[in-house]
Amino acid sequence: MTANKMKTHKGTKKRFKITATGKILHRASGTSHRNVRVSQKRKRNLRGTRVLATCMEASVKAALGKYSY
């Protein structure tokens, strides 16, 4: 009998990127819709990517499987 392999969570793979130093980058929340009421400064600061909080790193790396190293 063969051992079952962990599958990569494809949604996580599409949404997160791991840097060369091991940090996890993600898109800032609150950018997709209903931005009329948001100030221009807030929209500008939401551009680009953010570094994921360290408390969430383990769960994201587990979901990424072989793509986490």
Backbone as numpy.savetxt, mean C-alpha at the origin, in Angstrom:
# Nx Ny Nz CAx CAy CAz Cx Cy Cz
1.71 -36.31 -0.91 0.88 -35.13 -0.91 1.77 -33.88 -0.91
1.41 -32.89 -1.70 2.21 -31.68 -1.78 1.74 -30.65 -0.77
2.69 -29.83 -0.33 2.36 -28.77 0.62 1.68 -27.62 -0.11
0.70 -27.03 0.55 0.01 -25.90 -0.04 0.86 -24.64 0.07
0.96 -23.92 -1.04 1.73 -22.68 -1.05 0.81 -21.52 -0.72
1.39 -20.49 -0.10 0.64 -19.26 0.16 0.45 -18.53 -1.15
-0.75 -18.04 -1.39 -1.00 -17.26 -2.60 -0.86 -15.78 -2.29
-0.36 -15.06 -3.26 -0.24 -13.61 -3.13 -1.61 -12.98 -3.25
-1.90 -12.03 -2.37 -3.17 -11.30 -2.48 -2.99 -10.24 -3.57
-3.69 -10.44 -4.69 -3.47 -9.60 -5.87 -3.87 -8.15 -5.65
-4.89 -7.91 -4.83 -5.28 -6.53 -4.53 -4.19 -5.80 -3.77
-3.53 -6.51 -2.85 -2.43 -5.91 -2.10 -1.25 -5.65 -3.02
-0.99 -6.56 -3.93 0.12 -6.41 -4.86 -0.05 -5.16 -5.73
-1.29 -4.85 -6.09 -1.56 -3.70 -6.94 -1.48 -2.38 -6.18
-1.73 -2.41 -4.88 -1.86 -1.17 -4.11 -0.61 -0.76 -3.34
0.32 -1.68 -3.13 1.49 -1.37 -2.32 2.77 -1.65 -3.08
3.84 -0.89 -2.74 5.15 -1.09 -3.35 6.18 -1.11 -2.24
7.15 -2.00 -2.34 8.20 -2.08 -1.33 9.46 -1.44 -1.88
10.05 -0.54 -1.11 11.27 0.14 -1.52 12.47 -0.77 -1.30
13.62 -0.33 -1.77 14.85 -1.11 -1.61 15.26 -1.24 -0.15
14.87 -0.28 0.68 15.21 -0.34 2.10 14.18 -1.10 2.91
13.08 -1.55 2.27 12.09 -2.35 2.96 10.86 -1.60 3.43
10.79 -0.30 3.15 9.60 0.46 3.53 8.49 0.17 2.53
7.24 0.32 2.96 6.09 0.05 2.10 5.42 1.37 1.76
5.23 1.61 0.47 4.60 2.83 0.00 3.16 2.54 -0.41
2.28 3.50 -0.20 0.88 3.37 -0.60 0.36 4.73 -1.01
-0.77 4.73 -1.72 -1.41 5.96 -2.15 -2.18 6.56 -0.99
-2.17 7.87 -0.91 -2.89 8.56 0.16 -4.40 8.38 -0.02
-5.10 8.24 1.07 -6.56 8.08 0.99 -7.23 9.44 0.84
-8.46 9.41 0.36 -9.23 10.64 0.22 -8.93 11.41 -1.05
-8.52 10.73 -2.12 -8.16 11.43 -3.35 -9.05 11.09 -4.54
-9.93 10.13 -4.40 -10.61 9.63 -5.58 -11.89 10.39 -5.94
-12.70 10.80 -4.99 -13.95 11.50 -5.32 -14.39 12.36 -4.15
-15.40 13.18 -4.41 -15.93 14.14 -3.43 -14.86 15.11 -2.94
-14.11 15.68 -3.89 -13.04 16.59 -3.51 -13.39 18.06 -3.70
-14.65 18.36 -4.01 -15.04 19.76 -4.20 -14.89 20.53 -2.89
-15.23 19.88 -1.79 -15.18 20.57 -0.50 -13.77 20.61 0.10
-12.82 19.91 -0.51 -11.46 19.84 0.02 -10.66 21.02 -0.52
-9.87 21.65 0.36 -9.09 22.81 -0.06 -7.99 22.39 -1.03
-7.53 23.35 -1.82 -6.48 23.09 -2.81 -5.19 22.63 -2.14
-4.89 23.19 -0.98 -3.69 22.80 -0.23 -3.76 21.34 0.20
-4.94 20.91 0.65 -5.12 19.52 1.07 -4.96 18.57 -0.10
-5.57 18.93 -1.24 -5.45 18.09 -2.44 -4.00 17.98 -2.89
-3.29 19.08 -2.83 -1.88 19.10 -3.24 -1.04 18.22 -2.33
-1.32 18.25 -1.04 -0.55 17.45 -0.09 -0.89 15.96 -0.15
-2.02 15.62 -0.76 -2.40 14.21 -0.90 -1.80 13.55 -2.13
-1.14 14.34 -2.99 -0.52 13.77 -4.18 0.64 12.85 -3.81
0.96 11.93 -4.70 2.12 11.07 -4.50 1.82 9.91 -3.56
2.87 9.37 -2.98 2.73 8.19 -2.13 3.14 8.51 -0.70
2.71 7.66 0.21 3.03 7.78 1.62 3.70 6.50 2.09
4.45 6.59 3.17 5.06 5.42 3.79 4.04 4.82 4.75
3.85 3.52 4.67 2.88 2.82 5.52 3.36 2.81 6.98
2.41 2.86 7.90 2.73 2.80 9.32 3.36 1.45 9.66
4.29 1.45 10.59 5.03 0.23 10.92 4.14 -0.86 11.51
3.03 -0.47 12.16 2.14 -1.48 12.76 1.40 -2.29 11.69
1.31 -1.78 10.47 0.61 -2.47 9.39 1.54 -3.26 8.47
2.85 -3.08 8.62 3.82 -3.69 7.71 3.74 -5.21 7.67
3.60 -5.84 8.83 3.62 -7.30 8.89 2.46 -7.91 8.12
1.26 -7.33 8.24 0.11 -7.89 7.55 0.21 -7.70 6.04
0.76 -6.57 5.60 0.91 -6.33 4.17 1.97 -7.25 3.59
3.07 -7.44 4.30 4.13 -8.33 3.81 3.65 -9.78 3.75
2.81 -10.18 4.70 2.25 -11.53 4.67 1.33 -11.71 3.48
0.56 -10.69 3.14 -0.35 -10.76 2.00 0.41 -10.75 0.68
1.57 -10.09 0.66 2.36 -10.02 -0.56 3.12 -11.32 -0.83
3.35 -12.10 0.19 4.03 -13.38 -0.01 5.43 -13.23 -0.57
5.70 -13.85 -1.71 7.05 -13.84 -2.26 7.48 -12.46 -2.79
6.54 -11.53 -2.92 6.87 -10.20 -3.40 7.28 -9.26 -2.28
7.38 -9.77 -1.05 7.68 -8.91 0.09 9.16 -8.84 0.42
10.00 -9.42 -0.40 11.44 -9.31 -0.13 12.19 -8.84 -1.34
